Amino acid sequence: MIDIEPRDGYEKLFNYLTLNKYKYLEDHNEIIYYAKIFEFVRNNETAGFVWMYQIETNVYHVHMHIGTAHQGRILNRHVVNKFYRLATELGAELLEASPINKTLIDLYTRIGWHKDGRNVARLNLPYVWRK
């Protein structure tokens, strides 16, 4: 079973990113203290995380990391739409990911986001991914 669950506290995310040698950890070290954190869970195992933080009223910047062993198996309709619903419940009206590379833009576009600039993807909420 695959799901996404909100998490309180940054410790589990920090440990996960450290263990997975997340190359941007130093840049994200302070961000995760006040981020809204969501854990991808697959068969009772941590498969990755999404964390987001408010950059303007109702606008949240989103970061995601999925463990190598779980890539390609996590972002199904149930998980994606549950994340969108949870983000909307937190007051998010716009999600933004930047700067991201073409591979990530393609991934985000696949789940409903739109490319907005060279290295930016955005999603207006509420949104339901139907593919």
C-alpha positions, 0 to 999 in steps of 0.5 A: 500500500502506498500513501502520504501522511502529514508529519510533525517535526523535522527530525525524521525528514532530516535523518532521511535526507542525511541517510540518502545523501541529499545534495541540497541538505545544507541549503534546506537545513533551515527550511525544514524546521518550519516546513509542512512535511509529508511522508510517502509511505510504501508498505509501512516503509518511508519511501520519501518526503515532500516538504513545503513552506510559505513564500507569500500569502497562500503560495508555497514552495515545494521540494520532494525526494523519493528514495531510489528504490521507490522511484516510479512507484509512488506518485499514483492518483491517490497519493498525488490527489491526497497531497493536493487536498492536504496542501489546500487544507493548509491554505495553499492556493499556488504550489511552486517548484524552482529551480528544477531541471527538465526531468523534474519539470516533466514529472511535475507536468505529468501530475498536473503542474504547468511549466512557467519559465525555464526552471519553474513549475506551478500548480493552482489549487484546488486541483484533482489529477485525473490521468 
